[in-house]
């Protein structure tokens, strides 16, 4: 027999866990504004290519069966000879260059030509024909009421400052899922490490030997237990938190949550679902056991996350996105 261990989960020990609140820097907000202005700007056709212009070109190499239309700019080109020729050429005039040393890096070569991986080295010894099909200058949209009303409900944004504040708010929302996942991972690790109890190890190993499709040897079961121990411990800790704090899911909660997921997904595809449509789709989704399990786990993670944010004495820390990535993941 394997008896569930007795233990206590102490939330006050989570005071050493950091809850990161990612704040977009002014530079990031300005970059997003530049992107919006370009996105809503207009294209003006030009006769000659210049730095900053958007080019569309046809790339051809018969031997390697390359015939591809790609978008590029002059910064994608490394060869000075090719740069000069492209600046002087006209639309629909064919130019030919050696591929080796033509592009700024190998990633650009792959993006523009889409070669087969096993042909890459041989292709670099070839020449490529380039025919400029379009040369356009993108004129950024002005930061005015016309643009504000295209981006948000008319009249809700009336100044550049208000737009910057809104962009900053939207960026913060984009960062939240990453910060939340980091928080949940850290809480899981910390609770498993600090909540001490003894598992019925021998019972679990014997159970693992015989519970699968194929029976395991004692050595294989011991290895499987070693891999699974942390997960088992957290399942017990999580179960105790859910039970003691009455966080169990109701079917109504599950239906509402699934409905929100369905509605959001439909809106992403430009659809405007009504309540009846959502109810019908949710009813079909929840007849699938695997989907129901997945959605239940997602909802429970959300409930636990909100519970920890509200009840645990977490260490709050505001950081820029770059600082978050560096501090949370050790990457510069």
Secondary structure, 3 states (H helix, E strand, C coil): CCCCCCCCCCHHHHHHCEEEEECCCHHHHHHHHHHHHHHCCEEEECCCCCCCCEEEEEEEECCCCEEEEEEECHHHECCHHHHHHHHHCCCCCEEEEECCCCECCHHHHHHHHCCCHHHHHHHCCCEEEEEEEEEEEEECCCCCHHHHHHHCCCCCCCCHHHHHHHHHHHHHHHHHHHHHHHHHHHHHHHHHHHCCCCCCHHHHHHHHHHHCCCCCCHHHHHHHHHHHHHHHHHHHHHHHHHHHCCCCCCHHHHHHHHHHHHHHHHHHCCCCCCHHHHHHHHHHHCCCHHHHHHHHHHHHHHHHHHHHHHHCCCEEEEECHHHHHHHHHCCC
